[in-house]
Amino acid sequence: QAQLVESGGGLVQPGGSLTLSCVTDNSYSRYNMGWYRKAPGQERELVAAVALGGMTHYSDSVKGRFTASRDGAKNTMYLQMNRLRPEDTAVYHCNVVPYSDYPRGWGQGTQVTVSS
């Protein structure tokens, strides 16, 4: 059973910002983590990853606009999203990267809607 709780989503205008949070149980502390998103009719995609050592990786679609980080002491991961675009609209989830390393399921996600 997944113990992942995402929050921070909402409705924002194009060009705006949001910060997402993901709280996990301690079992996830041993894994590289990432933020995934799924838009209606599209496959789930990995947009940002944070390795155990802190190194980050971003998809081309969000590079330069999104910043991922994690606080091991709080078992919390963050995604700072700036200069949001309508195509960023999706349900955002956090989970292990790659998912197959620890496939315990998905949390409820948090909806991000970018619209004027």
C-alpha positions as CSV (number, residue, x, y, z in Angstrom):
1,Q,0.0,0.0,0.0
2,A,1.5,3.3,-1.1
3,Q,2.2,5.8,1.6
4,L,2.5,8.9,-0.5
5,V,0.5,12.1,0.1
6,E,0.8,14.9,-2.5
7,S,-0.6,18.4,-1.9
8,G,-0.2,21.9,-3.2
9,G,-2.0,21.8,-6.5
10,G,-4.6,24.2,-7.7
11,L,-5.8,26.6,-10.4
12,V,-3.2,29.1,-11.5
13,Q,-3.0,31.5,-14.5
14,P,-0.3,31.0,-17.2
15,G,3.0,32.4,-16.0
16,G,2.1,31.7,-12.4
17,S,3.8,29.5,-9.8
18,L,2.9,26.6,-7.5
19,T,4.8,24.5,-5.0
20,L,3.9,20.9,-4.6
21,S,4.7,18.7,-1.6
22,C,4.9,15.0,-1.2
23,V,5.1,13.3,2.2
24,T,6.1,9.7,2.3
25,D,6.7,7.0,5.0
26,N,10.2,6.3,5.9
27,S,10.5,3.3,3.6
28,Y,10.9,5.6,0.6
29,S,14.0,7.2,2.1
30,R,16.2,4.6,0.5
31,Y,15.2,5.4,-3.1
32,N,15.6,8.0,-5.8
33,M,12.4,9.8,-6.0
34,G,10.6,11.8,-8.7
35,W,7.6,13.8,-9.8
36,Y,5.3,12.3,-12.4
37,R,2.3,13.8,-14.1
38,K,-0.6,12.5,-16.1
39,A,-2.8,14.6,-18.3
40,P,-6.1,13.3,-19.7
41,G,-5.6,11.0,-22.6
42,Q,-1.8,10.9,-22.2
43,E,0.6,8.5,-20.6
44,R,2.1,9.3,-17.2
45,E,5.5,11.0,-17.6
46,L,8.4,11.6,-15.3
47,V,9.1,15.3,-15.2
48,A,11.6,15.6,-12.4
49,A,13.8,13.3,-10.4
50,V,15.9,13.7,-7.2
51,A,18.6,11.2,-6.4
52,L,19.5,10.1,-2.9
53,G,22.6,12.3,-3.2
54,G,20.6,15.3,-4.3
55,M,21.4,15.3,-8.0
56,T,18.4,16.3,-10.1
57,H,17.1,15.5,-13.6
58,Y,14.4,17.2,-15.5
59,S,12.4,16.5,-18.7
60,D,13.0,18.9,-21.5
61,S,9.4,20.1,-21.1
62,V,10.0,21.5,-17.6
63,K,13.8,22.2,-17.5
64,G,14.5,25.7,-16.4
65,R,11.0,26.2,-14.9
66,F,10.6,23.5,-12.3
67,T,12.9,22.7,-9.4
68,A,12.7,19.5,-7.4
69,S,14.1,18.9,-3.9
70,R,13.8,16.6,-1.0
71,D,14.1,16.9,2.8
72,G,15.2,13.5,4.1
73,A,14.6,14.5,7.7
74,K,11.0,15.2,7.0
75,N,10.4,12.4,4.4
76,T,9.2,15.2,2.1
77,M,9.8,16.1,-1.5
78,Y,9.0,19.3,-3.2
79,L,8.4,20.6,-6.7
80,Q,8.6,24.3,-7.2
81,M,6.9,25.2,-10.5
82,N,7.4,28.5,-12.1
83,R,6.3,30.1,-15.4
84,L,3.5,27.6,-15.6
85,R,1.9,26.8,-19.0
86,P,-1.5,25.4,-19.9
87,E,0.3,22.2,-21.1
88,D,1.5,21.7,-17.5
89,T,-2.1,20.9,-16.6
90,A,-2.2,17.4,-15.1
91,V,-2.4,15.3,-12.0
92,Y,1.0,15.3,-10.3
93,H,2.2,12.3,-8.4
94,C,5.4,11.5,-6.5
95,N,7.0,8.1,-6.5
96,V,10.2,6.1,-6.7
97,V,12.4,6.4,-9.8
98,P,12.2,4.0,-11.6
99,Y,8.8,2.9,-10.3
100,S,9.8,-0.7,-10.7
101,D,12.3,-0.4,-7.9
102,Y,9.6,-0.2,-5.3
103,P,6.1,-0.7,-6.9
104,R,3.8,-0.1,-3.9
105,G,1.2,1.8,-5.9
106,W,0.3,5.5,-6.3
107,G,-1.0,8.1,-4.0
108,Q,-4.1,10.2,-4.9
109,G,-2.0,12.9,-6.6
110,T,-2.7,16.6,-6.7
111,Q,-4.4,18.4,-9.6
112,V,-2.6,21.3,-11.3
113,T,-4.7,23.4,-13.7
114,V,-3.1,26.2,-15.6
115,S,-5.7,28.4,-17.3
116,S,-6.8,32.0,-17.7
